[in-house]
Amino acid sequence: MRNYEIMFIVKPTLAEEEIRKVAENFEKILTSKGAKITNFKEMGQRELAYEIKKFKNGYYFLINAEADNDEAIKEFDRLALISGDVIRHLITKIED
């Protein structure tokens, strides 16, 4: 099993319900492709260090996941890049 840490920032102009729906959809993307979510943390709205896509703050989410292969991670990455609701994401492979 490979361990991954995924952080993504959702744009702050969405309603609270829409923000949760975006996070749930990305969680489902990972689990549907065989990844196991070990930790899901909503970190709330925070100020960005610098302006990203004309936003000065965003809603942060942190996911720790385990996967046998990188198929789920690649799909998450692909869809996060396409999504207009995610302003930034970072996927880190955790070495044991």
N, C-alpha and C positions, 0 to 999 in steps of 0.2 A: 504494500500500500504506500502510496505517495501522499504526503500531507501538503496542503495548500492553504494560504491565507489570502483572502480576497477582500479588498476594501473598495467600495464604490460610493459615489456621491450623487444623490438625486437632486435635481434642480428644485429650488425653494418656492417656485411659483405655483406648484401643484397643491391641491387640497390634501389634508392629512390622510384621508381615505385613499386617494390616488397614490400617494407616496408609499403607503403600506402595500397596495396592490402591485406596484412596481417591484418592491422588495420580494413579495411572495412569488411573483412570476419568475424572478431570477433564481429564487430558491428551488422552484419546481424544475427549472431548466437543468440545474445541477443534478437533482435527484432522479429525474427522468432518464438521464444519460448514465446513471450508475454510480454517481458520487454519493458519499455519505456525509451529511452535515453533522459535524461534531459540536459546533458552537455557532450561534447566530446572535449577533448583538446589534441592536439599534442604538447608535450613539447620539442621535438627536441632531438638531440644527447647530451648526458651528460656523464661525467666520473662516473664510478661506485665507490662506497666507497671501495669495495674490488673486486677481480677478481671472476667472475662467469663463469663457463664453459670455462675457458681460454680467456674470453673477459674482456677488461678493460674499455669499454664504450658501450653504447647502446642507442637505440631510445626509449624514454619514451612516454607513452600514458596514459591519465587519462579519465575514463568514470564514469559519475554519472548516475545511472539508478534507475527506480522504477519498482517493480514487485509485483504482487498479491501473487505469491508463489515463491519458490526458484528453480523451474525447469530450468529456463533460466540461473540462476547463476551456478547451478550444471553442466549444459551442457558446459558453458563457462570454468569452472574449469577443467572439464574432457578433453576438447579439447586443452586447454592451456598446460596441462601436457603432452599431446601426441605430440603437435607441436614441430618440431625442430627449428622453427623460433623464438619462445618465450623463452627467457632465464630465465625469472622470472616473476611471477605475484602475486598480493596480492588483495584479495577481503575482503572488510570491510563492515559490516552491520552498517548503521548509525542509532543510536537510537534517536528518537524524544523526 
